[in-house]
Amino acid sequence: MADKKVVVYSVSNCPYCKMAKDYLAKKGISFTDYYVSENKEAAREMIKKSGQKSVPVITIDDDIVVGFKQELLDKLLAK
C-alpha cells in the first residue's frame, strides 16, 4: 500500500471529502489533497481524469473513485 500514489480532490466544506481523508489517514495512507475550489488547475485535472465536477474524486495510481466508497478504496489499495 505504501507505494500507491493517492490523490484526493476535495472542497473544504464537503462531509464526504472529510470522511474519505479521515479514512485514508486512519489507515496510514499518504495522499496529496487538492482543494479544487481554490486550485483551478487541479479542478480541471480532476474533471479531465474523472469526467466529474462533484467531489471527492480519489485517484489511486491510475484508478479513479468518485465519492467515498470505502470497500472500493480498500480493494484498490490492496491491489
Rosetta silent file (secondary structure, phi, psi, omega in degrees, C-alpha in Angstrom):
SEQUENCE: MADKKVVVYSVSNCPYCKMAKDYLAKKGISFTDYYVSENKEAAREMIKKSGQKSVPVITIDDDIVVGFKQELLDKLLAK
SCORE:     score description
SCORE:     0.000 S_00000001
   1 L     0.000  -29.404 -174.341    0.000    0.000    0.000 S_00000001
   2 L   -65.676  -23.605 -176.912    2.864    2.366    0.731 S_00000001
   3 L   -92.138    7.284  178.346    3.866    2.569   -2.917 S_00000001
   4 L   -79.716  141.053  173.800    0.451    3.742   -4.133 S_00000001
   5 L   -96.535  110.761 -175.837    0.085    7.294   -5.435 S_00000001
   6 E  -114.493  129.296  177.752   -3.110    8.597   -3.860 S_00000001
   7 E  -128.667  135.248  176.218   -4.644   11.981   -4.676 S_00000001
   8 E  -116.317  124.733  173.639   -7.847   13.418   -3.207 S_00000001
   9 E  -100.683  123.276 -171.407   -9.646   16.233   -4.992 S_00000001
  10 E  -147.731  176.069  167.941  -11.914   17.926   -2.479 S_00000001
  11 L  -128.818  157.107 -170.612  -13.523   21.098   -1.163 S_00000001
  12 L   -67.886  -28.943 -175.334  -13.309   22.267    2.432 S_00000001
  13 L  -101.501   21.270 -176.634  -16.999   22.037    3.349 S_00000001
  14 L   -97.007  115.180 -178.881  -17.668   18.554    1.905 S_00000001
  15 H   -65.121  -33.668  179.130  -18.527   15.924    4.540 S_00000001
  16 H   -71.117  -33.078  174.994  -17.736   13.021    2.179 S_00000001
  17 H   -63.316  -45.826  179.285  -14.342   14.548    1.396 S_00000001
  18 H   -61.691  -43.857  178.937  -13.612   14.742    5.118 S_00000001
  19 H   -60.394  -44.199 -179.124  -14.744   11.146    5.622 S_00000001
  20 H   -63.651  -46.377 -178.748  -12.511    9.944    2.782 S_00000001
  21 H   -67.360  -40.159  176.958   -9.455   11.846    4.022 S_00000001
  22 H   -62.450  -40.853 -179.958  -10.026   10.758    7.624 S_00000001
  23 H   -63.728  -47.204  179.003  -10.363    7.149    6.470 S_00000001
  24 H   -61.680  -42.864  179.664   -7.139    7.256    4.452 S_00000001
  25 H   -63.460  -41.770  179.206   -5.292    8.910    7.340 S_00000001
  26 H   -60.849  -34.871  179.239   -6.612    6.316    9.799 S_00000001
  27 L   -82.508   -2.857  179.540   -5.263    3.570    7.516 S_00000001
  28 L    77.550   22.811 -179.591   -1.887    5.322    7.367 S_00000001
  29 L   -89.007  123.391  175.013   -2.176    6.087    3.660 S_00000001
  30 L   -77.152  139.722  178.798   -0.219    9.133    2.478 S_00000001
  31 L  -149.645  156.908  173.082   -2.109   11.263   -0.018 S_00000001
  32 E   -98.018  133.451 -178.121   -1.984   14.593   -1.769 S_00000001
  33 E  -114.780  122.082  175.824   -5.049   16.758   -1.200 S_00000001
  34 E  -111.080  122.636  173.762   -6.106   19.358   -3.734 S_00000001
  35 E   -84.973  102.905 -172.196   -8.833   21.838   -2.797 S_00000001
  36 L   -70.266  -18.801  176.614  -10.419   22.291   -6.203 S_00000001
  37 L   -72.575  -21.590 -179.132  -12.364   25.378   -5.103 S_00000001
  38 L  -107.730  -16.469 -175.117   -9.028   27.143   -4.575 S_00000001
  39 L  -123.801   93.937 -175.316   -6.908   25.418   -7.231 S_00000001
  40 H   -65.271  -32.503  177.857   -8.418   25.809  -10.693 S_00000001
  41 H   -65.248  -42.684  177.437   -5.660   23.779  -12.354 S_00000001
  42 H   -65.335  -36.353  178.294   -6.402   20.851  -10.022 S_00000001
  43 H   -63.291  -44.187  177.932  -10.128   21.274  -10.738 S_00000001
  44 H   -63.684  -41.492  178.731   -9.502   20.997  -14.482 S_00000001
  45 H   -61.742  -43.242  179.386   -7.262   17.974  -13.909 S_00000001
  46 H   -61.216  -45.753 -178.886   -9.969   16.299  -11.786 S_00000001
  47 H   -66.133  -40.999  179.176  -12.643   16.861  -14.439 S_00000001
  48 H   -62.611  -43.591 -178.518  -10.347   15.632  -17.208 S_00000001
  49 H   -70.381  -42.858 -169.358   -9.487   12.440  -15.294 S_00000001
  50 H  -105.939  -20.529 -173.170  -12.945   11.611  -13.948 S_00000001
  51 L    74.858    8.831 -175.261  -15.448   13.444  -16.116 S_00000001
  52 L  -114.708  150.237  171.547  -16.980   14.636  -12.838 S_00000001
  53 L  -108.644   -6.188  179.465  -17.430   18.017  -11.204 S_00000001
  54 L   -89.517  156.220 -179.303  -18.535   16.543   -7.883 S_00000001
  55 L  -122.204  160.060   -1.204  -16.161   15.719   -5.040 S_00000001
  56 L   -78.938  151.010  166.367  -14.462   13.824   -3.644 S_00000001
  57 E  -116.499  126.471 -176.946  -12.600   12.320   -6.549 S_00000001
  58 E  -120.288  126.562  174.521   -9.859    9.986   -5.367 S_00000001
  59 E  -109.248  134.877  175.226   -7.180    8.598   -7.631 S_00000001
  60 E  -123.615  105.242 -169.780   -5.142    5.568   -6.610 S_00000001
  61 L    53.921 -116.519 -178.498   -2.422    5.167   -9.191 S_00000001
  62 L   -98.487    1.485 -179.465   -4.476    5.007  -12.432 S_00000001
  63 E   -91.147  148.154 -177.658   -7.793    4.076  -10.782 S_00000001
  64 E  -123.542  133.399  175.247  -10.485    6.660  -10.059 S_00000001
  65 E  -121.897  124.933  176.585  -13.086    6.626   -7.287 S_00000001
  66 E  -103.498  120.590 -176.280  -15.850    9.218   -7.317 S_00000001
  67 L    92.223  175.040  178.615  -17.321    9.704   -3.861 S_00000001
  68 L   -94.982  101.514 -179.267  -16.367    7.992   -0.609 S_00000001
  69 L  -121.147   90.886 -171.897  -16.648    4.272   -1.340 S_00000001
  70 H   -56.309  -46.085 -178.300  -14.783    2.519    1.460 S_00000001
  71 H   -62.508  -42.522  179.807  -14.943   -1.015    0.030 S_00000001
  72 H   -66.530  -41.042  176.997  -13.679    0.132   -3.371 S_00000001
  73 H   -59.271  -45.983  179.534  -10.888    2.133   -1.750 S_00000001
  74 H   -59.876  -42.784 -179.341   -9.819   -0.911    0.258 S_00000001
  75 H   -62.510  -46.502 -178.178   -9.852   -3.081   -2.864 S_00000001
  76 H   -69.475  -36.411  179.040   -7.771   -0.625   -4.901 S_00000001
  77 H   -68.991  -27.877 -178.766   -5.322   -0.002   -2.063 S_00000001
  78 H   -83.205  -14.110 -177.369   -4.792   -3.751   -1.656 S_00000001
  79 L   -61.712    0.000    0.000   -4.008   -4.327   -5.369 S_00000001
